[in-house]
Amino acid sequence: MSNLYLPEGRLLHTPENRAVCAHLDALHRAMEEETVLEGRAVLCTPDHDLSVAVGPFAGRIPREEAALGIREGTAREIAILSRVGKPIAFTVTGIASAGEAPTLLLSRRRAQELALGRLLDCPPGQVLPATVTHLEGFGAFVDVGCGFVSMIGIENCSVSRISHPACRFTVGQEIYVLLTGADRDLGRVYLSHKELLGTWEENAARFSPGMTVPGWVRGVKPYGSFIELAPNFTGLADQTEGLAENDRVSVYIKAILPDRMKVKLSVLSKLEPSSKPEPLFYFITSGQLRRWAYSPAECTRTRIVREY
């Protein structure tokens, strides 16, 4: 499926968007076809209308058209204020010509309605582009189209358990997500992320016994420390003094055991701390996932399998 309703900021500098925004005739056609475009919000008035730069033209988004939920009172005003200085998606709903300076009437709400309609029609398992908008302890909020935001629960950020989504993402980061379901009545979509980061076998293929690699401490227990080598690949090191959750360490890989889905490690030293998560490596970035089997076929433990 071609995702026509991308996260805000993805269209702004494309040749197609620039071409339409540069000419009044093209903007008239975009209005008739309800084409989603992008400009940059330059200011918010005291009445919370947004002024938008659209190529050489000026546009206005009335407050109630600035976001889904504003009209109904279910969205906060920060949904409007936070867009100033940033790319913003919209459809053109009117063009008022006053001499040589036409003013465009725009609706971000309508762009979001179109994006949500497309998302609600997507089958479970669809892979979508997304942009991280903000992080809370319980999950990462992401724009999945025209500023429409949904959440990835912390338990679905990766197979490796993390204490906070900031261990995995940064605000503004462009990522991929998996659509796992939708509620048409509530106008919500449900997302996951870990399935796109590879199975146990796919991640294990990147490592081999005898390697020394960096990792992150994700859990400290009396019997040892769980060390993340990749977001979906964690091993256990013998008990080591002085380690704390989220420390960076170098580890020696002693063994990789697919039948038990285990990785045996030895901690060599602590590394300099880092305030940024490691770059994500995706095994899947498009298409539709119908089944995800994380565990190796020969694994004798409880297998992790998801159907979509």
HELIX and SHEET records of a PDB file:
HELIX    1   1 PRO A   15  CYS A   21  1                                   7    
HELIX    2   2 LEU A   24  GLU A   33  1                                  10    
HELIX    3   3 ARG A   63  GLU A   65  5                                   3    
HELIX    4   4 ILE A   78  LEU A   81  1                                   4    
HELIX    5   5 ARG A  108  ASP A  121  1                                  14    
HELIX    6   6 ILE A  154  ASN A  156  5                                   3    
HELIX    7   7 PRO A  165  CYS A  167  5                                   3    
HELIX    8   8 LYS A  194  LEU A  197  5                                   4    
HELIX    9   9 TRP A  200  ALA A  204  1                                   5    
SHEET    1   A 6 LEU A  37  CYS A  44  0                                        
SHEET    2   A 6 LEU A  50  VAL A  54 -1                                        
SHEET    3   A 6 PHE A  57  ILE A  61 -1                                        
SHEET    4   A 6 THR A 103  SER A 107  1                                        
SHEET    5   A 6 PRO A  87  ALA A  96 -1                                        
SHEET    6   A 6 LEU A  37  CYS A  44 -1                                        
SHEET    1   B 5 VAL A 149  GLY A 153  0                                        
SHEET    2   B 5 GLY A 139  ASP A 143 -1                                        
SHEET    3   B 5 VAL A 127  GLU A 136 -1                                        
SHEET    4   B 5 GLU A 174  ASP A 183 -1                                        
SHEET    5   B 5 ARG A 188  SER A 192 -1                                        
SHEET    1   C 6 THR A 212  LYS A 221  0                                        
SHEET    2   C 6 GLY A 224  ALA A 230 -1                                        
SHEET    3   C 6 PHE A 233  ALA A 237 -1                                        
SHEET    4   C 6 LYS A 262  LYS A 270  1                                        
SHEET    5   C 6 ARG A 248  LEU A 257 -1                                        
SHEET    6   C 6 THR A 212  LYS A 221 -1                                        
SHEET    1   D 2 ARG A 291  ALA A 293  0                                        
SHEET    2   D 2 VAL A 305  GLU A 307 -1                                        
END                                                                             
